[in-house]
Amino acid sequence: MHILLLGAGGREHAFAWKLTQSKRCTKLFIAPGNSGTAAHGENVALNPLDFEAVGQFVLAHQIGMVVVGPEEPLVRGIWDYFQADAQLRSILLIGPSKAGAVLEGSKAWAKQFMQRHQVPTAAYREFTADQLAEGLAYLAQHPLPVVLKADGLAAGKGVVICQTHAEADAELREMLGGKFGAAGDRVVVEAFLDGIEFSVFALTDGKNYVILPEAKDYKRIFDHDKGPNTGGMGAVSPVAFVDDAMWQKVEQQIIKPTIKGLHKEKIPYTGFVFFGLISVNNEPYVIEYNCRMGDPETEVVLPRLKTDLVMALQNCAQGTLGRVKIRADKRAATTVFLVSGGYPGNYEKGKTITGLDKIKGSLAFHAGMRNAGDAVVTDGGRVLAITSFGKDLAAALKKSNRNARLVQFEGKFFRKDIGKDVQKLADSTKS
């Protein structure tokens, strides 16, 4: 089968690496891809948001399956575009309909969905610009800290945890005043939940589902979770505190009602559901939904996946996911991201990267990187994800850090403590 993978980040490099391990994948195209995906298939200069061009490419190259990596094509309705075209309708497309992608595309809609289907989440209110006075009055009496979220897609930057009422007041004014453009036309004000976060991933055909290995990512730029939020500085899998009891709660209270809710509301959904969760006193709550796999979580989840991914995706798109059994590597995996100097603020691109050939015993997933003649240079804030296996998280992290030190580019930075908190929890439960 010829497969087209849409996207250009570390997540897509991990997908390309995994998809081509299947004998069912005879040819892989990646649009637009990066310097790493080129090692697993053919990069093509296609904009994933140009649905007409994507459709023409699919027909011209006998593509049997399209795997959508990032959220924006899904939120804009690529699934619906394919369904509306008689020639494209039979192509297996992995990703939800536009109606399903609203789970990520609108935080307010997602909260309403959770309320309708009794999925545990934080209490909230939503406000638009013409409700500014009402929103400010609500914030003035709200317990601190308080969470403000731009309703739409804001490139991972639309969530602010405010520690004072003055900060919350100013933030609401800025958001509704256009700080995040149309994404902030509506703002969700949410109660702060104090706990430990983790990520769970399901693949669903709209009725059946399978659960992939869990993960925990690290958003803050500096060690010990200090500094501003990023797109993710690393991730680990498995997660020690997600034991059998927690899994049972997650599946019964969150995954099942979510999938049943989509089915009940007749929302076509063929693809991944990302559950951003938080454990509060050993009870799981949903912080957010995403309509695709996470990044950098994909870089630890897919390496642990022993099931043939193409086979699973075929069954998903054909509505026969009930036949699929997920098998996972029992070893621990850690991903450490190398980032550009200045990230997540201003940073420079085009820095020459050396030492990639020195990486031993780890996987190197390219993210913000591109080929420049005979050299490979930086092309983004998050540059390279280094994933390692180990008998435990400590051993895996040691390997990732060792290889991270071998790669060099001007301004390189990475966290040294990815997974140490989870490993500490694991060690404490043994003693």
C-alpha positions in Angstrom: 0.0 0.0 0.0 1.2 3.5 -0.8 0.8 5.8 2.2 0.8 9.6 2.4 1.8 11.1 5.8 1.0 14.7 6.4 3.2 16.8 8.6 6.8 18.0 9.2 7.7 17.5 12.9 9.3 15.0 15.3 5.9 13.3 15.6 5.8 12.8 11.8 9.4 11.4 11.8 8.4 8.9 14.5 5.3 8.0 12.4 7.4 7.6 9.2 9.9 5.3 11.1 7.0 3.2 12.5 4.9 3.0 9.3 7.8 1.7 7.2 8.4 -1.1 9.6 5.2 -2.7 8.3 5.3 -5.0 5.3 1.9 -3.5 4.3 3.6 -0.2 3.6 5.2 -0.5 0.1 5.8 3.2 -0.5 5.7 6.2 1.9 5.3 9.9 0.9 5.6 12.6 3.5 4.2 16.1 3.0 6.2 18.2 3.5 8.4 16.1 5.8 11.8 17.0 7.1 15.5 15.9 7.0 14.6 12.8 9.1 11.5 11.6 7.3 13.5 11.6 4.0 15.3 8.5 5.3 12.1 6.6 5.4 10.2 7.7 2.3 9.9 10.5 -0.2 9.3 14.1 1.0 7.0 16.0 -1.3 6.4 19.8 -1.4 2.7 19.7 -0.5 0.9 22.0 1.9 -1.3 19.8 4.1 -3.8 22.6 4.2 -4.2 22.7 0.4 -6.8 19.9 0.3 -7.2 20.1 -3.5 -3.5 19.6 -4.1 -3.4 16.8 -1.5 -6.3 15.1 -3.2 -4.7 15.4 -6.7 -1.5 13.9 -5.3 -3.3 11.0 -3.7 -5.0 10.1 -7.0 -1.9 10.6 -9.1 0.3 8.3 -6.9 -2.2 5.6 -6.1 -2.3 6.4 -2.4 -4.3 3.9 -0.3 -4.0 5.6 3.1 -3.6 9.2 4.3 -2.3 9.6 7.9 -2.8 13.1 9.2 -0.2 14.1 11.8 -1.0 17.7 12.9 -4.3 19.1 14.1 -5.0 22.0 11.7 -5.9 20.0 8.6 -8.3 18.0 10.7 -9.9 21.0 12.3 -10.3 22.6 8.9 -12.0 19.4 7.6 -9.7 17.3 5.4 -11.8 14.2 6.3 -14.9 15.9 5.1 -13.2 17.1 1.9 -12.3 13.5 1.0 -15.8 12.2 1.8 -17.3 14.8 -0.4 -15.2 13.7 -3.4 -16.4 10.6 -5.2 -12.8 9.7 -6.2 -11.3 10.2 -2.8 -14.1 8.7 -0.7 -12.6 5.2 -0.8 -9.2 6.4 0.4 -8.5 5.3 4.0 -8.0 8.6 5.9 -6.7 8.5 9.5 -8.2 11.4 11.3 -11.6 12.6 12.5 -14.2 14.6 10.7 -14.3 18.4 11.2 -17.1 17.8 13.7 -14.9 15.4 15.7 -11.9 17.6 15.5 -13.8 20.3 17.4 -12.8 18.3 20.5 -9.5 20.1 20.0 -10.5 23.0 17.9 -12.8 24.5 20.5 -12.1 24.2 24.3 -15.6 25.5 25.1 -17.2 22.9 22.9 -15.1 20.2 24.5 -16.1 21.3 27.9 -19.8 21.2 26.9 -19.3 17.7 25.4 -17.7 16.5 28.7 -20.6 17.9 30.7 -23.1 16.1 28.4 -21.4 12.8 28.8 -20.4 13.1 32.5 -16.6 13.0 31.8 -14.8 14.4 34.8 -13.2 17.8 34.2 -12.6 21.1 36.0 -15.5 23.5 36.6 -15.6 26.3 34.1 -17.3 29.3 32.5 -16.9 30.8 29.0 -16.9 34.4 28.0 -16.8 36.4 24.7 -15.8 40.0 24.1 -19.3 41.3 24.7 -19.3 39.5 28.1 -16.1 41.1 29.3 -17.7 42.9 32.2 -19.4 39.7 33.3 -16.1 37.8 32.9 -14.1 40.3 35.0 -16.7 40.1 37.8 -16.6 36.3 37.7 -12.7 36.4 37.9 -12.8 38.8 40.8 -14.5 36.3 43.1 -12.8 33.2 41.6 -10.3 31.2 43.8 -6.7 31.4 42.9 -4.9 30.2 40.9 -7.3 30.4 37.9 -6.8 29.0 34.4 -7.6 31.0 31.2 -7.8 29.2 27.9 -8.2 30.7 24.4 -11.0 28.7 22.9 -9.4 27.9 19.5 -6.1 26.7 18.2 -3.2 28.9 19.5 -0.2 26.8 18.7 0.0 25.5 22.3 0.3 29.0 23.7 -3.3 29.7 24.6 -3.3 28.5 28.2 -2.3 30.8 31.1 -2.4 30.0 34.8 -2.9 33.2 36.7 -1.7 33.5 40.2 -3.4 36.9 41.1 -6.7 38.5 40.3 -4.9 41.4 38.7 -3.0 39.0 36.4 -6.3 37.2 35.5 -8.0 40.6 34.8 -5.3 41.7 32.5 -5.1 38.4 30.7 -8.8 38.1 30.0 -8.8 41.7 28.6 -5.8 40.8 26.3 -7.2 37.5 25.2 -10.6 38.9 24.3 -8.8 42.0 22.8 -7.1 39.8 20.2 -3.9 38.5 21.8 -4.5 35.2 20.1 -6.5 36.4 17.1 -9.7 34.5 16.4 -8.6 31.7 18.7 -9.3 34.0 21.6 -12.7 35.3 20.5 -14.0 33.1 23.3 -12.2 32.4 26.5 -12.7 29.5 28.9 -12.1 30.3 32.6 -11.4 27.1 34.4 -10.8 26.0 38.0 -7.2 25.1 38.7 -6.6 21.4 39.4 -3.6 20.5 41.6 -2.2 17.2 40.7 0.2 15.4 38.3 -0.4 15.3 34.6 -0.2 12.4 32.1 -1.3 11.6 28.6 -3.4 8.7 27.3 -4.0 7.8 23.7 -6.8 5.8 22.1 -7.3 4.8 18.5 -11.0 4.6 17.5 -13.1 3.7 14.5 -15.9 5.7 16.0 -17.3 2.7 18.0 -14.5 0.4 18.9 -11.2 1.6 20.4 -7.8 0.4 21.5 -5.5 2.0 24.0 -1.9 2.8 23.3 0.9 3.1 25.9 0.5 6.1 28.2 3.1 8.9 28.5 4.0 12.0 30.5 5.4 15.0 28.8 7.3 18.0 30.2 6.2 21.5 29.1 8.4 23.9 31.0 11.7 25.0 29.5 14.0 24.5 32.5 14.7 21.6 34.9 12.3 21.2 37.9 9.5 22.5 35.8 10.7 26.1 35.9 10.3 28.8 33.2 7.7 29.3 30.5 5.8 26.6 28.7 7.1 25.1 25.5 5.7 22.6 22.9 7.3 19.9 25.1 10.9 19.3 26.3 10.6 15.6 26.6 8.4 12.7 27.5 8.5 9.3 29.2 6.6 6.0 29.0 5.4 4.1 31.0 4.2 6.3 33.9 4.6 4.7 37.3 1.5 6.2 39.0 -0.8 5.0 36.2 -1.3 1.6 37.8 -4.1 -0.9 37.2 -6.5 0.9 39.5 -5.9 4.2 37.7 -6.2 2.6 34.3 -9.6 1.2 35.2 -10.8 4.7 36.3 -9.4 6.2 33.1 -11.1 3.7 30.9 -14.5 3.6 32.6 -14.8 7.3 33.5 -13.1 8.9 30.6 -12.3 6.8 27.5 -15.6 4.8 27.3 -18.0 7.8 27.8 -15.9 9.9 25.3 -16.1 7.3 22.5 -19.7 6.5 23.3 -20.5 10.2 23.3 -19.0 10.6 19.8 -21.0 7.6 18.6 -24.2 8.8 20.3 -23.9 12.2 18.7 -23.3 10.7 15.3 -19.9 12.4 15.0 -17.7 10.5 12.5 -14.3 9.8 14.2 -11.7 7.6 12.7 -8.3 8.2 14.3 -6.5 9.1 17.5 -8.0 10.7 20.6 -5.4 12.3 22.9 -6.6 12.6 26.5 -4.6 15.2 28.4 -5.3 14.1 32.0 -4.4 15.1 35.6 -4.5 12.8 38.6 -5.9 14.7 41.6 -5.9 12.5 44.8 -5.8 9.5 42.5 -8.8 10.5 40.5 -8.4 11.3 36.8 -9.7 14.5 35.2 -9.6 15.7 31.6 -7.6 18.8 31.1 -7.9 18.8 27.3 -8.7 16.6 24.3 -6.6 16.6 21.1 -7.7 15.0 17.9 -4.3 13.6 17.0 -1.2 12.1 18.7 0.9 14.4 20.9 4.4 15.7 20.3 6.7 14.8 22.0 4.6 11.9 23.4 4.5 10.1 20.0 8.3 9.8 20.2 8.0 7.5 23.2 4.7 5.8 22.5 5.3 4.6 19.0 8.8 3.1 19.8 7.1 1.0 22.6 4.3 -0.1 20.2 4.9 -3.7 19.0 1.7 -4.0 17.1 1.9 -3.5 13.3 0.8 0.2 13.0 -0.4 0.0 9.4 -2.5 -3.0 10.2 -4.1 -1.2 13.1 -4.8 1.9 11.1 -6.3 -0.2 8.3 -8.7 -1.8 10.7 -9.5 1.5 12.2 -10.4 3.1 8.9 -12.5 0.1 7.9 -14.4 0.0 11.1 -13.0 -3.3 12.3 -10.7 -2.1 15.1 -12.2 -4.8 17.4 -9.9 -7.3 15.8 -6.7 -5.4 16.9 -4.8 -6.2 20.0 -2.2 -3.7 21.2 1.2 -5.1 22.4 3.8 -2.8 24.0 7.4 -3.2 24.8 7.8 -3.5 28.6 11.0 -1.4 28.7 11.0 2.2 29.7 11.4 4.9 27.1 12.5 8.5 27.5 12.6 11.3 24.9 14.8 14.4 25.4 14.4 17.3 23.1 17.2 19.5 22.0 16.0 23.1 21.4 17.3 26.3 19.9 18.8 29.0 22.1 16.1 31.5 23.1 13.2 29.0 22.7 10.3 29.3 23.4 10.9 33.0 22.8 12.9 34.4 19.8 15.5 32.1 18.3 17.6 32.0 15.2 17.5 29.3 12.5 20.1 27.9 10.2 22.6 26.8 12.8 24.7 23.9 11.6 24.1 20.6 13.4 27.0 18.2 14.0 27.4 14.9 15.8 24.3 13.2 14.5 26.5 10.3 13.4 27.8 9.9 16.9 24.4 8.9 18.4 24.6 5.3 19.5 21.8 3.1 21.0 19.1 5.8 20.7 16.6 6.9 18.2 17.0 10.4 16.7 13.7 11.9 15.5 14.2 15.1 13.5 11.8 18.0 14.2 13.0 21.6 13.4 15.7 20.5 11.0 16.4 20.7 7.3 19.0 19.8 4.8 21.2 22.7 3.5 23.5 21.3 0.8 25.7 18.7 2.5 24.9 20.1 6.0 21.9 19.7 8.3 20.8 22.9 10.0 18.2 24.0 12.6 14.8 25.1 11.3 12.7 25.5 14.4 12.6 26.0 18.1 12.4 22.3 18.9 15.2 20.7 16.9 15.8 17.0 17.7 14.1 14.4 19.9 16.4 11.7 21.3 14.6 8.5 22.4 16.1 5.7 24.4 15.1 2.4 26.0 16.2 1.2 29.4 15.4 -1.3 32.1 13.9 1.7 33.9 13.5 5.4 33.3 16.8 6.3 35.0 18.7 4.0 32.6 16.8 5.3 29.5 17.4 8.9 30.6 21.1 8.4 31.1 21.4 7.1 27.5 19.3 9.9 26.1 21.4 12.6 27.9 24.6 11.0 26.9 23.7 11.1 23.2 22.2 14.6 23.6 25.6 15.9 24.7 27.2 14.5 21.5 25.0 16.6 19.1 26.1 20.2 18.7 24.7 23.4 17.3 25.0 27.0 18.4 22.7 27.7 21.3 21.7 24.1 22.0 19.8 23.5 25.2 18.0 20.5 26.7 16.5 19.5 30.1 18.5 17.0 32.2 15.6 15.8 34.5 13.1 14.3 32.1 11.3 11.5 33.9 13.2 11.8 37.2 10.0 12.6 39.1 8.2 9.6 37.7 11.2 7.4 38.5 11.3 8.7 42.0 7.6 7.7 42.4 8.4 4.3 41.0 11.3 3.8 43.4 9.1 4.9 46.4 6.4 2.3 45.6 9.1 -0.4 45.6 10.5 0.5 49.0 
